[in-house]
Amino acid sequence: MKKATGRKDNGKIIGETWLHKFLGGVIALSLIFIFLISSFEIGIYSDFDFYEKEYSKYGVEEQLDMEIEDIMEVTEYMISYLRGKEEVLSIETMVEGERQDFFNEQDRLHMEDVQGLFLGGLSLRRATFIILIAGVIALFALKGNWKKIIPYMYERILAVFAVVIVALGVLISQNFTKCFVIFHELFFDNDLWMFDPEYDYMIRMLPEGFFFDMVIRIAVIFIVMLLGSLIVCVISKRLDRKEENVN
């Protein structure tokens, strides 16, 4: 009986079981999900210069009657809260000519929901790392040809994600406001996210245009990660072919 070699025929891997391909798909999906959550983490948490530029772009200093140093202090505290490093969303600062808590009760309740969403995403990423490692171990244990299976499945699943990304990009570019509302309706079971700029400082600090720019920033980071991993797949396949030719 001949041993499976993972040979390709007309672009398809043969000599591998459906279980090998299933594990390859799990590994590919896990990688893409890890990239997605990491894109959010990098986009939101990593660069306070981005926030400062956005505040200047949308005239936030004038909207709040605050100094940029105070706005950035509030921003850094808010991000620290979202990361779970602060227990209560409360910081006193100079706003509209008087020293007061920047956040009101609605801000605190909504941002508690947002914190849960962010921390939940990071927890899911940790769980996905475990699934990824388990998938790789299982593939090795079942003697699957991982050099062929993982790139093969990754490229095909990535092609599906590319279609989804393009479709979402078209929808967001055509009507970001509607997509923004749908997102909140899907992920929040209350209307605490509906703020009034007359009374809520936070929505003046983070206008809709800011969120649009943040979505673009996260999308660019995600796409760069996907393209980088695709290049690795292509290089890996070429090296594997060269190795086969030598042997």
Salt bridges, closest charged atoms under 4 A:
GLU16 OE1 - HIS20 ND1 2.78
GLU41 OE2 - ARG83 NH2 3.70
GLU41 OE1 - ARG125 NH1 2.67
GLU96 OE2 - ARG204 NH1 2.98
ASP101 OD2 - ARG108 NH1 3.20
GLU105 OE1 - ARG108 NE 3.49
GLU155 OE1 - ARG156 NH1 3.88
GLU155 OE1 - LYS237 NZ 2.97
ASP213 OD2 - LYS57 NZ 2.91
ASP240 OD2 - LYS148 NZ 2.91
GLU243 OE1 - LYS147 NZ 3.54
GLU244 OE2 - LYS148 NZ 2.64
